[in-house]
């Protein structure tokens, strides 16, 4: 599969910019790019490479609801989104709120305790 990526990529690089191409060559270039895109899509869903971390030397686990193979480390680190987690927007909002509270707590510990120590002296 890697040889096919290399061959198709270098063959597509031989064409001049698309605006300079006649319609027949443009159609061939689009076909090449579409083939490369299909191969990349198949590769990202295969056991060859984790689509999240792109590591190729890890143990993999198949997630049937996604129809994709992920590495065990990404699964254990909860980097895979599941529909039961809610929408990605809700997840980001929740992460942002939690991050705000954590930063606020660190700020209070660091700076408010310093002010109390300065007042005592």
VMD Tcl script that draws the C-alpha trace (Angstrom):
set ca {
  {0.00 0.00 0.00}
  {2.84 2.42 0.81}
  {4.32 1.92 -2.65}
  {0.99 2.88 -4.19}
  {0.91 6.12 -2.18}
  {4.42 6.95 -3.30}
  {3.74 6.15 -6.98}
  {0.41 8.00 -7.12}
  {1.79 10.99 -5.23}
  {4.81 11.37 -7.48}
  {2.74 10.81 -10.60}
  {0.30 13.54 -9.53}
  {3.26 15.88 -8.84}
  {4.29 15.65 -12.51}
  {1.26 17.71 -13.55}
  {1.50 21.51 -13.71}
  {-0.92 23.63 -11.63}
  {-4.59 22.71 -12.34}
  {-5.42 26.09 -13.88}
  {-2.86 25.43 -16.64}
  {-4.24 22.00 -17.58}
  {-6.50 21.12 -20.51}
  {-9.79 19.41 -19.50}
  {-8.56 15.87 -20.31}
  {-5.47 16.19 -18.11}
  {-7.48 17.88 -15.38}
  {-9.88 14.93 -15.32}
  {-6.94 12.53 -15.01}
  {-5.42 14.59 -12.20}
  {-8.76 14.59 -10.33}
  {-8.96 10.82 -10.77}
  {-5.45 10.42 -9.31}
  {-6.25 12.67 -6.36}
  {-9.52 10.81 -5.76}
  {-7.67 7.50 -5.75}
  {-5.14 8.85 -3.26}
  {-7.99 10.11 -1.06}
  {-9.74 6.71 -1.14}
  {-6.51 4.93 -0.19}
  {-5.92 7.35 2.69}
  {-9.48 6.80 3.90}
  {-9.05 3.03 3.78}
  {-5.70 3.28 5.56}
  {-7.15 5.38 8.39}
  {-9.86 2.77 8.99}
  {-7.51 -0.22 8.74}
  {-5.45 -2.02 11.35}
  {-2.27 -0.59 9.80}
  {-2.41 2.77 11.59}
  {-4.32 4.41 14.45}
  {-6.31 7.34 13.02}
  {-5.84 9.40 16.19}
  {-2.13 9.12 16.98}
  {-1.04 7.69 13.58}
  {1.19 5.12 15.31}
  {1.76 1.94 13.35}
  {3.56 -0.21 15.91}
  {0.93 -0.55 18.62}
  {-1.66 -3.13 19.54}
  {-5.01 -2.28 17.99}
  {-8.63 -2.63 19.07}
  {-11.62 -2.65 16.71}
  {-14.53 -0.33 17.58}
  {-17.52 -1.76 15.75}
  {-19.72 1.32 16.09}
  {-17.04 3.38 14.31}
  {-15.94 0.60 11.92}
  {-12.35 1.65 12.68}
  {-9.27 0.20 14.38}
  {-7.73 2.31 17.17}
  {-4.61 1.66 19.22}
  {-5.09 0.40 22.75}
  {-3.32 3.44 24.23}
  {-5.75 5.92 22.62}
  {-8.65 3.79 23.83}
  {-7.28 3.64 27.39}
  {-6.62 7.41 27.38}
  {-10.27 7.98 26.35}
  {-9.34 9.82 23.15}
  {-12.13 8.10 21.19}
  {-15.46 9.88 21.07}
  {-18.61 7.83 21.61}
  {-22.18 9.03 20.96}
  {-23.04 8.39 24.62}
  {-20.49 11.10 25.52}
  {-22.82 13.72 24.01}
  {-22.10 16.02 21.12}
  {-18.55 17.14 20.54}
  {-19.67 20.71 21.22}
  {-20.97 19.67 24.68}
  {-17.72 17.84 25.33}
  {-15.61 20.88 24.40}
  {-17.81 23.16 26.49}
  {-17.50 20.83 29.48}
  {-13.74 20.63 29.03}
  {-13.53 24.43 28.83}
  {-15.56 24.89 32.03}
  {-13.47 22.32 33.90}
  {-10.29 23.95 32.64}
  {-11.54 27.35 33.88}
  {-12.23 26.02 37.38}
  {-8.86 24.27 37.55}
  {-7.03 27.44 36.50}
  {-9.03 29.53 38.95}
  {-8.18 27.13 41.78}
  {-4.47 27.17 40.90}
  {-4.50 30.97 40.72}
  {-6.15 31.26 44.13}
  {-3.69 28.83 45.72}
  {-0.68 30.53 44.20}
  {-1.49 34.22 44.50}
  {-4.02 34.55 47.29}
  {-1.87 32.53 49.67}
  {1.07 34.75 48.76}
  {-0.92 37.88 49.68}
  {-1.88 36.35 53.05}
  {1.76 35.52 53.75}
  {2.81 39.09 52.85}
  {0.21 40.58 55.20}
  {1.44 38.47 58.11}
  {4.98 39.75 57.75}
}
mol new
graphics top color blue
foreach p $ca { graphics top sphere $p radius 0.5 }
foreach p [lrange $ca 0 end-1] q [lrange $ca 1 end] { graphics top cylinder $p $q radius 0.2 }
display resetview
